[in-house]
């Protein structure tokens, strides 16, 4: 999601900063994201945005926009089910989306 904004050569820095300002992000986090973008660390910029917008969510590096979407969808689905008192589905990845994966260092044997 953010990667298309951040990685685009046509994206003017001020336009990105303005777009980020529309999210409920603290100014310090916007500056951190912009610094990572300026350093061409696009995956880290996306990952930082994900972590800020999804407190207590999974800790991972965004390597593809679909991964950002899938993890965000699962996070929101769990949050909705927790607030409603219902238990969410065991796999809440959207239909037709890429299968979510667990990084090797997060797998419990």
C-alpha positions in Angstrom: 0.0 0.0 0.0 2.4 2.7 1.2 5.2 1.1 -1.0 3.5 2.3 -4.2 3.5 5.9 -2.7 7.0 5.6 -1.2 8.7 3.8 -4.0 7.4 5.8 -6.9 9.9 8.1 -8.5 7.0 10.4 -9.4 6.0 10.8 -5.8 7.1 14.2 -4.6 8.3 14.2 -1.0 5.8 16.8 0.0 2.9 14.9 -1.5 3.9 11.7 0.5 4.2 13.7 3.7 0.8 15.2 3.1 -0.7 11.8 2.4 0.8 10.4 5.6 -0.7 13.4 7.5 -4.1 12.0 6.7 -3.4 8.9 8.9 -3.6 9.0 12.7 0.2 9.0 12.9 2.3 11.0 15.4 4.6 13.6 13.8 7.7 11.8 15.0 6.6 8.6 13.2 5.8 10.5 10.0 9.4 11.9 10.2 10.8 8.4 10.8 8.9 7.1 7.8 10.1 10.0 5.6 13.7 9.5 6.8 13.5 5.8 5.8 11.9 6.7 2.5 14.6 9.3 1.8 17.2 6.7 2.5 15.5 4.4 0.0 14.5 1.9 2.8 11.0 1.5 1.4 10.3 -1.8 3.2 11.3 -0.3 6.5 9.1 2.7 5.9 6.1 0.5 5.1 6.9 -1.7 8.1 7.1 1.3 10.4 3.8 2.6 9.2 2.2 -0.8 9.8 3.6 -1.1 13.3 2.3 2.4 14.2 -1.2 1.8 12.8 -1.5 -1.7 14.2 -0.5 -1.6 17.9 0.3 -5.1 19.3 0.1 -6.4 15.8 2.6 -8.8 14.2 6.2 -7.7 13.9 7.4 -8.3 10.4 9.1 -6.5 7.5 6.7 -5.6 4.7 8.1 -7.2 1.6 5.0 -6.9 -0.6 1.8 -4.8 -0.6 -0.3 -8.0 -0.4 1.5 -9.0 2.8 0.7 -5.6 4.3 -2.9 -6.0 3.2 -3.3 -9.5 4.5 -1.7 -8.8 7.9 -3.8 -5.6 8.2 -7.0 -7.5 7.4 -6.2 -10.2 9.9 -5.4 -7.6 12.6 -8.7 -5.7 11.9 -10.7 -8.9 11.9 -9.3 -10.1 15.2 -9.9 -6.6 16.7 -13.6 -6.6 15.5 -14.1 -10.1 16.9 -12.5 -9.2 20.2 -14.7 -6.1 20.5 -17.8 -8.2 19.7 -17.0 -10.9 22.2 -17.0 -13.5 19.4 -14.1 -15.7 18.5 -12.8 -15.0 15.0 -12.1 -17.5 12.3 -8.9 -19.4 12.6 -7.8 -18.1 9.2 -9.1 -14.7 8.5 -7.1 -14.0 5.3 -9.4 -12.6 2.7 -10.6 -14.9 0.1 -8.4 -15.0 -3.0 -5.5 -13.4 -1.2 -2.0 -14.8 -1.0 -1.5 -17.3 1.8 0.0 -15.6 4.8 3.3 -17.0 6.0 5.1 -17.0 9.4 8.8 -16.0 9.4 11.0 -18.9 10.4 12.1 -17.2 13.5 8.5 -16.9 14.6 7.6 -20.6 14.2 7.2 -22.5 17.5 8.3 -26.1 17.3 
